[in-house]
């Protein structure tokens, strides 16, 4: 693990926008990133994040996927429109493969599960574009892979339980029980 934690210098433009609706987490991450040399601006919503990045497009961004007023993907897309070279990291507590792929296609350089460690966020932000992420120490279990697939189909069906159950050839109530549980490790 130590070998994977390299330290790269922060670029001259060290502006960072953090968008998260969990105000306690937002404050902690902002403090942690300031101590690591970033000039931090925070936003608690998609709307505030969009206003902030239009006023002063940052070189870096950390954006929560699900916010009270929408999707953090909208912030990533807007950032890439106003500053294509910006490096953005997506954080989420509701991770699934489909949203990770969407975030990366729109320009995010990494996708981290919450609660994310400030060191992991820092490393994802400043790693060179050609740096490869180290392989996971604990790969997903078969149960987790199944859960991820169900979540992807559920999102593709616009969160319609009946349609998802039909596509997965699963009873609707069984699917509801699976969706109500937390993600397996």
C-alpha positions as CSV (number, residue, x, y, z in Angstrom):
1,X,0.0,0.0,0.0
2,X,2.8,2.4,0.8
3,X,4.3,2.1,-2.7
4,X,0.9,3.2,-4.2
5,X,0.8,6.3,-2.1
6,X,3.1,8.5,-4.2
7,X,3.3,12.2,-3.7
8,X,3.2,14.5,-6.7
9,X,3.5,18.2,-6.5
10,X,0.4,20.4,-6.6
11,X,0.2,22.4,-9.8
12,X,0.5,26.2,-9.7
13,X,-3.2,26.6,-10.1
14,X,-4.4,24.9,-6.9
15,X,-8.1,26.0,-7.0
16,X,-10.4,23.3,-5.8
17,X,-14.2,23.2,-5.7
18,X,-15.9,20.6,-3.4
19,X,-19.6,20.0,-3.9
20,X,-21.3,17.8,-1.2
21,X,-24.6,18.2,0.6
22,X,-23.3,16.5,3.8
23,X,-22.1,19.8,5.4
24,X,-20.0,18.1,8.1
25,X,-18.2,16.0,5.6
26,X,-17.8,19.0,3.3
27,X,-16.2,21.1,6.1
28,X,-13.8,18.2,7.1
29,X,-12.7,17.6,3.5
30,X,-12.3,21.3,2.8
31,X,-10.0,21.7,5.9
32,X,-8.0,18.5,4.9
33,X,-7.5,19.8,1.3
34,X,-6.5,23.2,2.5
35,X,-3.8,21.7,4.7
36,X,-2.6,19.8,1.6
37,X,-2.1,23.1,-0.3
38,X,-5.3,23.6,-2.1
39,X,-7.3,26.9,-2.4
40,X,-10.7,25.5,-1.5
41,X,-14.2,26.7,-2.4
42,X,-17.2,24.7,-1.2
43,X,-20.8,24.3,-2.4
44,X,-23.6,22.3,-0.7
45,X,-25.7,21.8,-3.9
46,X,-25.6,21.3,-7.6
47,X,-27.0,24.8,-8.1
48,X,-24.3,26.4,-5.9
49,X,-21.6,24.3,-7.5
50,X,-22.6,25.4,-11.0
51,X,-22.7,29.1,-9.9
52,X,-19.3,28.7,-8.3
53,X,-17.6,27.1,-11.2
54,X,-19.0,29.6,-13.7
55,X,-17.8,32.5,-11.5
56,X,-14.3,31.0,-11.1
57,X,-13.6,27.7,-12.9
58,X,-11.4,25.6,-10.7
59,X,-8.4,23.4,-11.7
60,X,-9.7,20.6,-9.5
61,X,-13.1,19.4,-8.2
62,X,-14.5,16.8,-5.8
63,X,-18.2,16.2,-6.4
64,X,-20.7,14.0,-4.6
65,X,-22.8,11.9,-7.0
66,X,-26.1,12.3,-5.3
67,X,-27.1,15.7,-4.0
68,X,-30.3,17.0,-2.6
69,X,-31.1,19.1,-5.7
70,X,-29.8,16.7,-8.4
71,X,-26.8,14.8,-9.7
72,X,-23.2,15.7,-9.3
73,X,-22.7,14.5,-12.9
74,X,-24.2,17.8,-14.0
75,X,-21.4,19.6,-12.2
76,X,-18.8,17.4,-13.8
77,X,-20.2,18.0,-17.3
78,X,-20.4,21.8,-16.7
79,X,-16.9,21.9,-15.4
80,X,-15.6,20.1,-18.5
81,X,-17.4,22.7,-20.7
82,X,-15.8,25.7,-19.0
83,X,-12.4,24.1,-18.2
84,X,-11.7,20.9,-20.1
85,X,-8.3,20.3,-18.5
86,X,-9.8,20.4,-14.9
87,X,-9.3,17.2,-12.9
88,X,-12.5,16.0,-11.1
89,X,-13.1,13.2,-8.7
90,X,-16.6,11.8,-8.0
91,X,-17.5,10.6,-4.5
92,X,-20.6,8.5,-3.7
93,X,-22.1,6.4,-1.1
94,X,-24.3,4.7,-3.7
95,X,-21.7,3.4,-6.1
96,X,-22.5,1.3,-9.0
97,X,-20.7,0.5,-12.3
98,X,-23.1,2.5,-14.5
99,X,-22.7,5.8,-12.6
100,X,-18.9,5.3,-12.5
101,X,-18.7,4.8,-16.2
102,X,-20.9,7.9,-16.8
103,X,-18.7,10.0,-14.5
104,X,-15.5,8.9,-16.2
105,X,-17.0,9.4,-19.7
106,X,-17.9,13.0,-18.7
107,X,-14.4,13.7,-17.6
108,X,-13.9,12.5,-14.0
109,X,-10.5,11.1,-13.4
110,X,-11.5,8.9,-10.5
111,X,-14.6,7.6,-8.6
112,X,-14.3,7.0,-4.9
113,X,-16.7,5.4,-2.4
114,X,-17.8,7.4,0.6
115,X,-16.6,7.8,3.2
116,X,-13.5,8.7,1.3
117,X,-10.2,9.2,3.0
118,X,-8.7,12.7,2.4
119,X,-5.4,11.1,1.4
120,X,-7.2,9.0,-1.3
121,X,-9.0,12.1,-2.6
122,X,-5.7,14.0,-2.7
123,X,-3.8,11.2,-4.5
124,X,-6.7,11.0,-7.1
125,X,-6.6,14.7,-7.7
126,X,-2.9,15.2,-8.2
127,X,-1.9,11.9,-9.9
128,X,-0.5,12.4,-13.4
129,X,-3.0,11.5,-16.2
130,X,-1.0,8.4,-17.1
131,X,-0.8,7.1,-13.6
132,X,-2.6,3.8,-13.1
133,X,-4.6,3.0,-10.0
134,X,-3.2,0.2,-7.9
135,X,-5.2,-3.1,-8.0
136,X,-7.7,-3.3,-5.2
137,X,-6.5,-5.0,-2.0
138,X,-9.9,-6.5,-1.4
139,X,-11.6,-7.2,-4.8
140,X,-15.4,-7.3,-5.0
141,X,-17.1,-10.5,-3.8
142,X,-19.5,-12.4,-6.0
143,X,-22.4,-11.0,-3.9
144,X,-21.2,-7.5,-4.5
145,X,-20.8,-8.1,-8.3
146,X,-24.4,-9.4,-8.4
147,X,-25.6,-6.4,-6.4
148,X,-23.8,-4.0,-8.7
149,X,-25.4,-5.6,-11.7
150,X,-28.9,-5.3,-10.2
151,X,-28.2,-1.7,-9.4
152,X,-27.1,-1.0,-12.9
153,X,-30.2,-2.5,-14.4
154,X,-32.4,-0.7,-11.9
155,X,-30.8,2.6,-12.9
156,X,-31.2,1.8,-16.6
157,X,-34.9,1.1,-15.9
158,X,-35.2,4.6,-14.4
159,X,-35.6,3.1,-10.9
160,X,-38.7,1.2,-11.9
161,X,-38.9,-1.9,-9.7
162,X,-41.4,-3.8,-11.8
163,X,-39.5,-3.3,-15.1
164,X,-36.2,-4.1,-13.4
165,X,-37.6,-7.4,-12.0
166,X,-39.0,-8.3,-15.4
167,X,-35.6,-7.7,-17.1
168,X,-33.7,-9.7,-14.4
169,X,-36.3,-12.5,-14.5
170,X,-36.8,-12.0,-10.8
171,X,-39.9,-11.7,-8.6
172,X,-40.7,-8.1,-7.8
173,X,-40.8,-8.7,-4.0
174,X,-37.4,-10.4,-4.1
175,X,-36.0,-7.5,-5.9
176,X,-37.5,-5.0,-3.4
177,X,-35.8,-7.0,-0.6
178,X,-32.5,-6.9,-2.3
179,X,-32.8,-3.1,-3.0
180,X,-33.7,-2.4,0.6
181,X,-30.5,-4.0,1.9
182,X,-27.1,-2.4,2.1
183,X,-24.5,-3.3,-0.5
184,X,-22.5,-6.4,0.4
185,X,-18.8,-6.0,0.8
